[in-house]
Amino acid sequence: MSLSVLQSPEEPRRPLNTPADPARHAPPPISPWTGRPAAELVLAMILSGTIGVFVVQSGLDPVDVVFWRCVFGSVFMGGWCLIRGMFHELTWRGSLLGVLCGVFIVISWIGLFTAYRLISIATATVVYHIQPFFVVLSGAVFLHERITRNQCVWMLAAFAGVAMASGVSASHISFGSSWILGMLVTLGSAMLYALTTLITKHMHGQRPQITVFWQTLTGIVMLAPFAGHAHLPPDAAWGWLIGIGVIHTGLCFVLMYAAYPRLTMPTIGSLTFIYPLVAILCDRLVYGHRLTPLQLCGAVLIAVSTLGARLGWRIPLRRQGGKKAPHVVRCSVWRDR
């Protein structure tokens, strides 16, 4: 495909590394750990952590849930963009990237929900939350962002907290073809989520509302042939489905996509662990599932690790001989240009 297809039709051709209008195309300032973008992502992760309750209460098949999620998300975001006059800002490049994000995120949703049936929800949750590491590594390889040793340690600690809080143990895992398939599907879903994050981080010229609209519209087209149209959802499910579409798709993804371009990848990866923490707490508060001491320790570890990464807490690490270990972790492919 020609690179000119990805450029806006009103923009003149130019070298790839030279923006036509610095005021329009220059990326917004990066906020490593503080400020409004981080608060937006924290709020998005807190709201996203409640989606499990909405999905369970709807009582629908995963494909149908995602389909109606896209329908109500498109209606909400389309109406919002129309009222606010945002559709006149559409460009070919932004539209194509929005559709690409839609393909990736919808496949990721379906893959994760499918993994819930192939392996346990707890196991799928642990494996899926390898995706913050994919996010950070993609930022290091493709965006040449620095990863500090402390950030790596806090993220590993948060992942360990997810594993502890989920209650997964080797005795509860049945190793077979379904388990292998479920693991592969979950890993693929996590990688697609990381790719979506990487793409949206570079969509500086398009409002996040437009990106979410294209994403949900793409989901409708993709899932329409597979969704159950013979019977409409029961009356009790409509409120939950509308909530998933408006809150967890419209509001959450607008907050996330608005925050991504202004945050570093390590920050995004660290704050993502708020999602499973909230999901675990919702499971306890709504369904009364008692947490074991190990799970409680895991929840505390997630919270402490997220705060440690968020506030930049340093962990004293020393080499033999008493010298401090280097603070920044890099490999040859991560060097700044």
Secondary structure, 3 states (H helix, E strand, C coil): CCHHHHCCCCCCCCCCCCCCCHHHHCCCCCCCCCCHHHHHHHHHHHHHCCHHHHHHHHCCCHHHHHHHHHHHHHHHHHHHHHHCCCHHHCCHHHHHHHHHHHHHHHHHHHHHHHHHHHCCHHHHHHHHCCHHHHHHHHHHHHCCCCEEHHHHHHHHHHHHHHHHHHCCCHHHCCCCHHHHHHHHHHHHHHHHHHHHHHHHHCCCCCCHHHHHHHHHHHHHHHHCCCCCCCCCCCHHHHHHHHHHHHHHHHHHHHHHHHHHHHCCHHHHHHHCCHHHHHHHHHHHHHHCCCCCHHHHHHHHHHHHHHHHHHHCCCCCCECCCCCECCCEECCHHHCCC
